């Protein structure tokens, strides 16, 4: 069974979609062909065993409930095999003795997090292209003066940090594990295979580097600007004194 996770939009209104909800941010439905469809509030859809026509029909339905649909969609795929002697997860192949709805939810949770991480990793890589010249200029004792561009990049980094903490909650386990702790093994196998924690830590480190670099540059820029203003004020005071002396001594001997 082919499993495909797609990050299609910024968010999906699960209430409007109307699929059965399994948590505040997760909904799942079983399709006519016997496949599964798991939808996450943070804009990710995971398809289990859907043929192209069936997938397209569901996608149209999901798009109506989605906000800020992406022109480019990040995708993560895996192969789910049932009937194996033991549970294994390796190189995109997930083998299980049997497949249950609860296992589908766990698999979808990890693939959903993986594809959203890929999306943010791509964005952060683009941000690094912005801050690289900043670091080079600072190395030479200069600063980048395009403050609007710096603020936009900083805003993008802070937006990702906020989404990771508040909307996606990468550290949180799926709610189904509280009711069925026997699914912990599958969850940990998948978590290790897709390196969710490691990728999250790397992403957080890169985001911190971006925000620190931009903050340092803007702080220096503000200091230089305020220092320049001080000189302007001093110059105006000197000019005023000169004009006053001119009035006193030259025009009224």
N, C-alpha and C positions, 0 to 999 in steps of 0.2 A: 504493500500500500504506500503510495506516494504521499508525503506530508509536505505542505508548503506554507510557510509563514510570510505574510506580506504586511509591510508598514504602509498603509494606504492614505492615512489622514492624520491630522493633529489629534482628533478625538472622534468618537462614535457614540451617539446617544442610544444607549442600550434600551431605554424605556420606549423610545420611538421605534426601535427595531422590532421589539416584541418577542425575542427569543427567550426561552427559559433561563433565568439568572441563577448562577451558582455562588456568586458573591457580589459585592457592590460594584466591582469593575469587570466581571466576567460573565458571559452568556454563552450557551451552547445549544445546538440543535442537531438532531439526527436527520440526514437527508433521505430522499426517496430511495436512492440507490444503496443505502446502508452505510454511507460515509458519515463523517462528523464535520461540524463547522463550529469553531470556537472564536468568539469575538471579544476583544478587550477594549475597554473604555478609552484607553490611551492611543487608539488608532491602528491596532494590529488585528489581522484576521489570520487564523490558521485553518487550512483546509486538509481534511483527512480522506483520501481516496475519492475525490470528486473528479468526474470527467469534465472536459472543457466546457461543454454546453451547460451542464448543471452548475459549474463554478461561475460561469458568466451570468447566469440568471440570478444567483445569490448575490453576486458582486453588485449588480444593479440595485438590488434591494438594500444592501448595506450602504451604498453610496448615497442613497436618499437620507440616511440617518447620520452621515458623516459630515464633519465640519473641516474646512480647509484641506481639501483633497490634494495630495501631492502629485505633481506632474511626473516625478520620478519616484518609483516605488522600490524600496529595498526588499530583497527576498532571501529567505533561508529555506533550504530543502533538506529532507531526510527520507529514509526508507524505513517503513515500519513492517516488520515480519512477525507473524504469529505462528505458534506451533513449534517453537524451538524448545529444546530441553531445559535451557536456563535463560535467565535475564542477562542480556549483554547490550552494551552501548559502545560502538566504536566506529569512527570514521564516517559518521552520518548514517549508520545502520543501527536501528533499534530492534532488538529481537526479544520477544516475549512468549511465554507459553500460551497465553491467551490475552486478548485485549478487552478491557472494560472501559466504561465511560469515565470512571475515576482516573484510570491510567492516561486516557486521552487528555484529560484536564491537566495532569502533571506535565505531560509531554508538551502540550500547547503553551503552558506557562514558561517553560525554559526556552522553547523556540521563539516565543514572543519577545522575551527579554533579549535573546541573542540578536534578533533582527533589529530591535530598537537600539541596541548597543552599536550595531554596524552603522545605523543611520547617524547616530551622534559621533561615532568615530570619524566618519566621512566629513561631517561638518567641522569637527575640531581640527582635522588635518588641513582644511582650507583656512582656518583661523591662524594656524601656525605660519602659513605663507604671509599673513598680515604682520605677525609680530616679529618674524625673522629680520626684516629690515630695521625694525625698532631697536632690537638688540645690537645689530651691527652699528647703527648710528651712535647708540649709547657707548659702545666700545670705543668709538673714535671721539667721544666727548661731545657728541651732538644729540639732538632730540628730534623726533618727528613732530611737525607742527600741525598736521591735519587732525585737529581735535575731534571733529565730527566723525571721521572714520574710526578713531580710537574708541569713542563712546559707543558706536554701533557694534564694534567687535566685542567690547566689554559687555554690552547688553545681551548679545548672542550667547556669550559664555555663561552669564548669570542665568539666562533663560533655561539653558540646558541643565545647569545645576539644580535649579528649582524644579524642573520636570522630573529629574531623577529622584529627587527627595520626596516630592509631594504627589505627583501623578502616577509614576511607574513603580516606585518603591522596590528597587532591584533587590534589596536585602530581604524583603518579606517572602516567606514561603507561601504557596497557595493554600487557601483556607481548607481544602479537602484533606490536607495532611493532619489537621487537628482531629478530624473525625476518623481518619484511617491511617494511623501511624505506620502500618505495614507498607505504605507507599514511599516511605522515607528512602529505601534503598534505590528505587528507580529515580527519585528526585536527585539524590547525590550522584548517581552515575551520570545523569544528564548534565547536572551542574558542573561536574568535572570535565566532561567531554567538551562542552561549549565554553568552558573557562569563564563563567559569568562573573564570579567574584574577582578573579584576576583582571579581567578586562575592565570591570568597574573601577578598580583601584587605579589602574593605569590612566583611565579616562579622567578620574578625579584629579590625579596628579598633573595631567596636561592642562586641565581647566584652571587649576591653581596657578600654574606657570603663566598661562595667558593673562589671567586677571592681575597677577602680581606685576608682570612686565608692563602692561598698559597703565596700571596704577602708578608705578614708578615714573613712567614717562609723563603722565598728566600732572603728577605732583611737581616734577621739575619744571614743566611748562607753566604751571600756575605760579611757581616761585619766580621764574624768569619774568613773567608778565607783571607780577606785583612789584618786583624789583625795578622794572622799567617804569612803572607808574610812579614809584617813589622818586626816581630821577626826574620824571616830567614835573612832578609837584615841586621838587627842589629848584628846577630850572625856572618855573613860573614865579617862585618866591624871589629868586635872584633878579629876574626881569622886573618884578614889581618894585624891589628895593632900588634898582638902578633908575627906574622911572621916577620914583619918589625923590631920590637925590637930585635928579635932573630938574625936577620941579622946584626944589628948595634952593639949589645953589646956582643954577644956570639961568633960569628964567626970572628969578627974583634976587639979583645981586644986592 
